Amino acid sequence: MGQIERLQQMREWIKTSPEISLDQLMQEYQISRDTARRDVIVLEQEGEIIRVKNGLVRAGGTLAYEQRTEKPEKRRIGQRAARHVQANDRLLLDAATTVSEMARALPPYPLQVITNSLDIADYVGARTDIELYVTGGRFDRHARSLSGIKTADDILNYQVDCVFLGACGLTEEGLFAEQLEEAVVKKAMIRSATRVIVLADHTKFNKRFLHKVCDWEQIDVLVTDQVPDATWQERLNHYHVDLDVTEEETT
């Protein structure tokens, strides 16, 4: 199948599916990842779609928060992480969907919250016991967040008790992000916080991406959904990272 025919089929596909991954394109059309990326770029230039991490979404069809948080483990991790919050804490919350779940589970305490997530701002802002601050920056339509140098600069003006971060990948070297702007924002959040808590499900372990965010020495707590293997437990213990596992709640 040539590119012209393939692109036409993709245009029809995106009309009925709000989001398509590169893996789906590769499997459907038996093409390489590079070819799939080139096709996505063409469609974006036509204004048909918006490129996102590892795929595309229909232009004007940004996914709602509920559609982007499909995994129940994210909700459990978020609820578990919220237990680390104390009354009168000053918090930084990044735009990861797992952190959004944590924000929904915040206890009924007086708090100050700074975030670059519009989803978090939307429902935290409705709570009268929370003083909310939202960063500036470039709007990422798909992630519904603010990002970039402006966002990082805004964050560095704050000093908080704790930051809650999502992770794209975790290796023996530390925490990784897929996008440069995302990494810049996370680094600024870490610099502004006394305590760093990372939220990541078991699928994020042993995944390395282009942009390193921090070393393990900079992380205080890791909240996840499954007990990691012995090698990981030894590593976390070596770096004095507290492990908080939701799996323990059902065993």
C-alpha positions in Angstrom: 0.0 0.0 0.0 1.3 3.4 -1.0 1.5 6.4 1.3 -1.4 8.3 -0.4 -3.8 5.4 0.2 -2.5 4.8 3.7 -3.0 8.4 4.7 -6.5 8.4 3.4 -7.3 5.3 5.5 -5.8 7.0 8.5 -8.0 10.1 8.0 -11.0 7.8 8.1 -9.7 5.9 11.1 -9.1 9.0 13.2 -12.7 10.1 12.6 -13.9 7.2 14.6 -11.1 6.9 17.1 -9.9 9.9 19.2 -6.4 8.5 19.7 -4.2 6.1 17.7 -0.8 4.9 18.8 2.3 4.4 16.6 2.2 0.7 17.4 -1.4 0.5 16.1 -0.3 2.1 12.9 2.7 -0.2 12.5 0.6 -3.3 13.1 -2.4 -2.2 10.8 -0.2 -1.2 7.8 2.8 -3.3 8.4 5.2 -0.3 8.4 8.2 0.7 10.4 8.1 3.1 13.3 9.9 5.7 11.2 7.4 5.4 8.4 4.5 5.7 10.9 6.1 8.9 12.3 6.5 10.4 8.8 2.8 9.7 8.1 1.8 11.3 11.3 3.8 14.4 10.5 2.0 14.7 7.1 -1.4 14.5 8.8 -0.4 17.1 11.4 0.8 19.5 8.7 -2.6 19.1 7.1 -4.3 20.0 10.4 -6.0 16.6 10.6 -4.4 15.5 13.9 -2.2 16.6 16.8 1.0 14.6 17.4 1.4 13.3 21.0 3.7 10.9 22.7 3.9 7.7 20.6 0.9 8.5 18.5 -1.7 11.0 17.5 -5.1 12.5 18.5 -7.8 14.0 16.4 -7.5 17.8 16.1 -10.1 19.4 18.3 -10.6 16.0 20.0 -8.5 16.3 23.1 -9.2 13.4 25.5 -11.0 14.1 28.7 -9.3 13.3 31.9 -11.3 10.2 32.5 -10.3 8.8 29.1 -6.6 9.3 29.9 -6.6 7.5 33.2 -7.7 4.1 32.2 -5.6 1.9 34.6 -7.1 1.2 38.1 -3.5 0.9 39.4 -3.1 4.6 38.8 -6.0 5.4 41.1 -4.7 3.1 43.8 -1.2 4.7 43.6 -2.7 8.2 43.7 -4.8 7.3 46.7 -1.8 5.8 48.5 0.4 8.8 47.7 -2.1 11.2 49.2 -1.5 9.6 52.6 1.9 11.4 52.6 0.2 14.8 52.8 0.0 16.6 56.1 -2.1 19.6 57.2 -0.7 22.9 56.0 1.7 21.3 53.6 2.9 23.3 50.6 2.8 21.0 47.6 4.0 20.9 44.0 2.0 18.5 41.7 3.1 17.8 38.2 0.8 16.9 35.3 1.1 13.1 35.3 -2.2 11.3 35.3 -1.2 9.3 38.4 -0.5 12.6 40.2 -3.9 13.8 39.1 -5.4 10.8 40.8 -3.4 11.7 43.9 -4.8 15.3 43.8 -8.4 13.9 43.7 -7.6 12.0 46.9 -6.1 14.9 48.9 -7.2 14.8 52.5 -9.5 17.5 53.9 -6.6 19.6 55.2 -5.7 23.3 54.6 -3.1 23.1 51.9 -1.2 25.3 49.4 -0.9 23.6 46.0 1.1 24.7 43.0 0.6 22.8 39.7 1.1 23.0 35.9 -1.9 20.7 35.3 -5.2 22.2 34.2 -7.0 19.0 35.3 -5.6 19.3 38.8 -6.3 23.0 38.9 -9.9 22.4 37.8 -11.0 20.2 40.8 -8.5 21.4 43.4 -9.6 24.9 42.7 -13.1 24.0 43.7 -12.0 23.2 47.3 -12.2 26.0 49.7 -9.6 24.5 52.0 -6.8 24.6 49.4 -5.0 27.7 48.2 -4.2 27.1 44.5 -1.4 28.5 42.3 -1.1 27.7 38.6 2.2 28.2 36.7 2.5 30.0 33.4 4.0 28.4 30.3 3.1 26.9 26.9 -0.2 25.0 26.8 0.1 21.3 25.9 -3.4 20.5 24.5 -3.2 16.8 24.8 -1.7 16.6 28.3 -3.8 19.6 29.4 -0.7 21.1 31.1 1.7 24.0 31.0 5.3 23.4 30.1 8.6 24.8 29.0 11.1 27.3 30.3 8.5 29.8 31.5 6.9 27.0 33.6 10.2 26.0 35.1 11.1 29.6 35.9 7.7 30.1 37.7 8.3 27.0 39.7 11.7 28.1 40.9 10.0 31.1 42.6 8.4 28.7 45.1 9.8 26.6 48.0 7.5 23.7 49.0 7.4 20.9 51.5 6.9 18.2 49.0 6.7 17.5 45.2 4.7 14.6 43.7 6.0 13.5 40.3 5.1 11.0 37.7 7.7 9.1 35.8 8.0 7.8 32.2 10.8 5.5 33.1 12.9 4.3 36.0 16.4 2.6 35.7 19.3 2.1 38.0 20.4 5.6 36.9 17.3 7.4 38.1 14.1 8.9 36.7 13.6 9.6 33.0 11.1 11.7 31.0 10.3 11.3 27.3 10.1 15.0 26.4 12.7 17.7 27.1 10.1 20.3 28.3 8.7 17.7 30.7 12.2 17.0 32.1 12.9 20.7 32.5 9.7 21.2 34.6 10.3 18.1 36.7 13.9 19.2 37.5 12.7 22.6 38.6 10.1 21.0 40.8 12.7 18.9 42.5 14.9 21.9 43.1 12.0 23.7 44.8 11.0 20.9 47.1 12.3 19.6 50.5 10.9 16.1 49.8 10.5 14.3 46.5 7.8 11.6 46.0 7.6 9.7 42.7 4.5 7.9 41.6 5.0 5.1 39.1 3.3 1.8 38.3 5.3 -1.4 37.7 5.4 -0.9 33.9 7.8 2.1 34.3 10.6 0.0 35.8 13.6 -0.7 33.6 12.6 1.9 31.0 15.1 4.5 29.9 14.2 7.6 27.8 16.2 10.4 26.3 15.9 12.9 29.1 17.2 12.1 32.6 15.4 14.0 35.4 17.3 13.1 38.5 19.4 10.5 40.4 18.0 8.2 43.1 19.8 10.3 45.7 17.3 13.0 45.0 14.2 10.8 45.6 12.7 10.2 49.0 9.7 8.0 48.4 8.6 5.7 45.5 4.9 4.8 45.4 4.1 1.9 43.1 1.5 -0.9 42.7 3.7 -4.0 42.9 6.6 -5.1 45.0 9.7 -4.8 42.8 12.2 -7.6 42.4 15.1 -8.1 44.9 17.6 -6.1 42.8 15.3 -3.1 42.8 14.6 -3.5 46.5 18.3 -3.6 47.2 18.9 -0.5 45.0 16.2 1.5 46.7 17.4 0.5 50.1 21.0 1.6 49.1 19.8 5.1 48.2 17.5 5.3 51.2 14.4 5.6 49.1 11.2 4.6 51.0 9.1 2.1 49.1 5.3 2.4 49.4 3.4 -0.4 47.6 -0.4 -0.5 47.0 -0.2 -4.3 46.6 0.3 -4.6 50.3 -3.3 -3.3 50.8 -4.8 -6.5 49.2 -2.4 -9.1 50.6 
